[in-house]
Amino acid sequence: MTSLLALLLLGAAPEAWSLPAARPCTAVELRELTTETDAPYRLACRAVLTPGQTVRRPVLIEGAEASGAGLDCQGGVVGRPSVAVSTRQPTVAVWSRRIDASHWSRPTDIRLANCVVHGAVRVWGMGADGSYDDLRASSRTADHVATTQGSAPSHIELDRVTIVGTGSIPLYVGPGVTRLSLTNSTLTGRSDATAVYLDAESADNRIENNAIAVETKREAVAVDGSARNRIAGNRFDLGGRPGIFLYRNCGERGVIRHQTPSDNQITDNVFSGAARLRPRLVVVGAREGHRSYCGADRGYPWGSSADDGDRATNNVVARNLRR
């Protein structure tokens, strides 16, 4: 019986973009992955470490050829403790690769499990080459949301991982990323911004059943023009900082935000360590255009170019507790 037929008999419709798992990594590939160096290792297979093995180099999962790749650390470490990483070279990068002016090759169906990651995990589609020119140009077209999502990684699973931040945002979910899940995991360390960032035009992501205790300079979770996400069952230690902000960062870098932070479910989370006088656990519509750069995207008839407001609608915020 084929897997497709089995799914149909079970009554589950397969998702068209879901791919089979990549092949297991060879012994040679595993040896290269676990060799200490500053050069990123391009992971395009399924790596399962043996107990005691570590990965002391950045890991890059890039392009469609890496689809189905994964890393199961069996409790092992990725990265170097206390060593700062950058946005251009995070500890683990899941990135799309630019093919030409209008096409990106994206990885899908990636799994990271049972790892202690020192530094940051960044998942990014259009703009992963470090330039915002493509995002800016795309945002000036009516189908920007579909284009951005079609260019970005999708179906990314992070389960039972610990990310220890060293300055950069521990988990950054970039423009257009869809169906990423962070589950049963722990985020600690420090961040110069947030613990988790869901960027513009991303959607359908899950942040569930995690412990988030990052020393941040801002809110713990930013939902910036990101929609239909589920943030549920998490335990937050805020350290006096705010919890979850929903907003649309209008005009930043001249990129029009088309999507609003709407249709999100933020439920059954527990917040401790909130500020006494102004706790701000969950704030829906946290900016409403109050930024100096909001005018940088003016002149177009859609999104934040036409309206600087957050326009956060149909969000469910329920059963969240402060302790």
C-alpha positions in Angstrom: 0.0 0.0 0.0 1.4 3.3 -1.0 1.7 6.1 1.6 -0.7 8.2 -0.4 -3.3 5.4 -0.4 -2.8 4.8 3.3 -3.5 8.5 4.0 -6.6 8.4 1.9 -7.9 5.3 3.7 -7.3 7.0 7.0 -9.3 9.9 5.8 -6.4 12.4 5.9 -5.7 14.5 2.8 -1.9 14.8 2.3 -0.5 18.3 2.0 0.7 18.9 -1.5 4.0 20.4 -0.5 5.0 17.8 2.1 8.0 15.7 1.0 9.5 12.4 2.0 12.3 12.5 4.5 15.7 13.0 3.1 18.2 10.1 3.1 20.1 9.3 6.3 23.5 11.0 6.5 26.5 8.8 5.8 29.3 8.2 8.3 31.5 10.6 6.3 28.8 13.4 6.4 28.4 12.9 10.1 32.1 13.2 10.7 32.2 16.4 8.7 29.1 17.7 10.6 30.8 17.1 14.0 34.2 18.5 13.0 34.8 21.8 14.8 35.3 24.8 12.4 33.8 28.2 11.8 32.6 27.2 8.3 28.8 26.3 8.1 28.0 22.7 7.4 25.4 22.4 4.6 23.0 19.8 5.9 20.9 18.0 3.2 20.4 14.6 4.9 19.0 13.3 8.2 21.6 13.3 10.9 21.2 11.4 14.1 24.0 12.0 16.6 25.2 9.4 19.0 25.2 10.3 22.7 28.1 12.5 23.5 28.6 13.9 20.0 28.5 17.7 19.5 28.2 20.0 16.5 30.7 22.9 17.0 30.0 24.7 13.8 27.1 26.6 12.2 24.5 24.4 10.4 23.0 25.7 7.1 19.9 24.1 5.7 19.4 25.9 2.4 17.3 25.5 -0.7 14.9 22.9 -2.0 17.7 20.3 -2.2 17.8 20.3 1.6 14.0 19.5 1.9 13.5 16.6 4.3 16.7 17.2 6.2 16.9 16.9 9.9 19.1 16.9 13.0 18.4 14.7 16.0 21.1 15.5 18.6 20.0 12.8 21.1 20.6 15.4 23.8 23.8 16.8 22.3 24.9 20.4 21.8 25.0 22.5 18.6 27.1 25.7 18.8 29.5 27.0 21.3 28.4 28.2 24.8 28.5 31.9 25.4 29.8 32.7 21.9 27.7 35.4 20.2 26.3 34.7 16.8 25.1 37.1 14.1 21.9 37.5 12.1 24.0 36.5 9.0 25.5 33.4 10.6 23.2 32.0 13.3 23.8 28.7 14.9 21.2 27.0 12.8 19.9 28.6 9.6 17.0 27.3 7.5 17.1 29.5 4.5 15.7 29.9 1.0 18.3 30.5 -1.8 17.7 33.2 -4.4 17.7 31.8 -8.0 17.0 34.9 -10.0 15.1 38.2 -9.8 11.8 36.5 -9.1 12.4 33.0 -7.9 13.7 31.4 -4.6 14.5 27.8 -3.9 13.0 26.9 -0.5 13.6 24.0 1.9 10.5 22.3 3.4 9.9 19.5 5.9 12.8 20.2 8.2 13.1 18.7 11.7 15.4 19.7 14.6 14.9 17.6 17.7 16.6 16.8 21.1 19.3 19.5 20.7 20.8 22.1 23.0 21.5 25.1 20.6 23.8 27.8 21.8 23.0 31.0 19.9 20.1 31.3 17.6 17.8 29.5 15.0 16.8 31.7 12.1 14.3 30.6 9.4 14.1 33.0 6.5 12.8 33.1 2.9 12.9 36.1 0.6 15.7 38.4 1.8 17.8 35.5 3.3 20.7 36.8 1.2 20.9 39.8 3.4 19.2 42.3 1.0 15.7 43.7 1.6 15.5 44.9 -2.1 13.5 41.8 -3.1 11.1 42.1 -0.2 10.7 45.8 -0.9 10.0 45.3 -4.6 7.6 42.4 -3.9 5.7 44.4 -1.3 4.8 46.9 -4.0 2.7 44.3 -5.8 -0.8 43.1 -4.9 0.1 39.4 -4.5 3.0 40.0 -2.1 1.7 37.7 0.7 1.4 34.7 -1.7 4.8 35.5 -3.3 6.5 35.8 0.0 5.0 32.7 1.5 5.8 30.7 -1.7 9.4 31.7 -1.4 9.9 30.9 2.3 10.6 27.7 4.2 7.6 25.7 5.3 6.8 22.8 7.6 9.7 23.3 10.0 9.6 21.3 13.2 11.5 22.2 16.4 10.7 19.7 19.1 12.3 19.2 22.5 15.1 21.7 21.8 16.7 24.1 24.2 17.9 27.4 22.6 20.3 29.4 24.8 20.4 32.9 23.4 23.7 34.8 23.3 22.4 38.1 22.0 20.6 37.5 18.7 16.9 36.6 18.8 16.9 32.9 19.9 14.1 32.0 17.4 13.5 34.3 14.4 10.7 33.2 12.0 11.2 35.3 8.9 8.9 36.9 6.3 6.5 34.4 4.7 7.5 31.4 6.8 4.5 29.0 7.2 3.8 26.0 9.4 6.7 26.2 11.7 6.3 24.6 15.1 8.2 25.0 18.3 7.0 22.4 20.8 8.0 21.0 24.2 11.1 23.2 24.2 13.0 25.7 26.4 14.3 29.1 25.5 16.8 30.7 27.9 19.8 32.9 27.8 19.6 36.5 26.6 18.4 38.5 23.6 19.0 42.1 22.5 15.4 42.1 21.3 12.7 39.4 21.8 12.8 35.7 22.5 10.7 34.8 19.5 9.9 36.9 16.5 7.2 36.1 13.9 7.8 38.5 11.1 5.6 39.9 8.4 3.5 37.7 6.1 4.4 34.6 8.1 1.4 32.4 9.1 0.0 29.2 10.5 2.9 28.7 13.0 2.6 27.0 16.4 4.4 27.9 19.6 3.1 25.4 22.1 4.0 23.8 25.4 7.4 25.6 25.8 9.2 27.2 28.7 10.4 30.7 27.7 12.7 32.4 30.1 14.9 34.6 28.0 16.4 37.8 29.4 15.0 40.2 26.7 15.2 44.0 26.1 11.6 43.9 24.7 8.5 41.8 24.8 9.1 38.0 24.9 7.2 37.3 21.6 6.6 39.7 18.7 3.8 38.9 16.2 4.6 41.4 13.5 2.0 41.2 10.7 1.9 37.5 11.2 -1.5 35.6 11.0 -3.3 32.4 12.1 -0.6 31.4 14.6 -1.3 29.4 17.7 0.6 30.4 20.9 -0.7 28.1 23.6 0.3 26.2 26.7 3.6 28.0 27.2 5.2 29.1 30.5 6.8 32.6 30.4 9.2 34.0 32.9 9.1 37.7 31.8 11.7 39.2 34.2 9.7 42.4 34.3 9.3 42.7 30.5 6.1 42.5 28.5 4.7 39.2 27.2 3.3 39.0 23.7 2.8 42.0 21.4 0.7 41.9 18.2 1.3 44.7 15.7 2.3 45.6 12.2 5.6 47.3 11.8 4.5 49.7 9.1 7.1 51.0 6.7 10.3 49.5 8.3 13.0 49.5 5.6 10.4 50.7 3.1 8.7 47.3 3.0 4.9 47.4 2.9 3.3 45.0 5.4 0.3 43.6 3.6 -0.9 41.1 6.2 -2.3 42.1 9.6 -1.6 40.4 12.9 -5.0 38.7 12.8 -6.7 35.4 13.5 -4.2 34.3 16.0 -5.0 32.2 19.1 -3.2 33.0 22.3 -4.5 30.8 25.0 -3.7 28.9 28.2 -0.3 30.5 28.7 1.1 31.2 32.2 3.1 34.4 32.8 5.3 34.9 35.8 7.7 37.8 36.6 5.5 40.4 35.0 6.0 44.1 35.9 3.8 45.1 38.8 2.5 48.4 37.6 2.0 47.7 33.9 2.2 44.0 33.3 1.2 44.0 29.6 0.9 40.2 29.2 -0.8 40.2 25.8 -1.2 43.4 23.9 -3.3 43.3 20.7 -2.5 46.3 18.5 0.7 47.3 20.3 1.9 50.0 17.9 -0.9 51.5 15.7 1.6 53.3 13.5 3.5 55.1 16.2 6.9 54.7 14.6 9.0 57.3 12.8 9.5 55.1 9.7 5.9 54.4 9.0 5.9 56.8 6.1 8.7 55.0 4.3 6.3 52.8 2.4 3.7 55.4 1.3 2.3 55.6 -2.2 0.5 52.3 -2.7 -3.1 51.2 -2.3 -2.6 48.3 0.1 -1.4 47.2 3.4 0.5 49.5 5.7 1.2 51.9 2.8 -2.5 52.8 2.8 -3.1 52.4 6.5 -0.4 52.6 9.3 -2.7 51.0 11.8 -2.1 47.5 13.2 -5.6 46.3 12.2 -5.4 43.3 14.5 -8.7 41.5 14.2 -10.3 38.1 15.1 -7.6 37.2 17.6 -8.6 34.9 20.4 -6.9 35.8 23.8 -8.2 33.5 26.5 -7.4 31.6 29.7 -4.0 33.2 30.1 -2.8 33.4 33.7 -0.5 35.7 35.6 1.4 34.2 38.5 
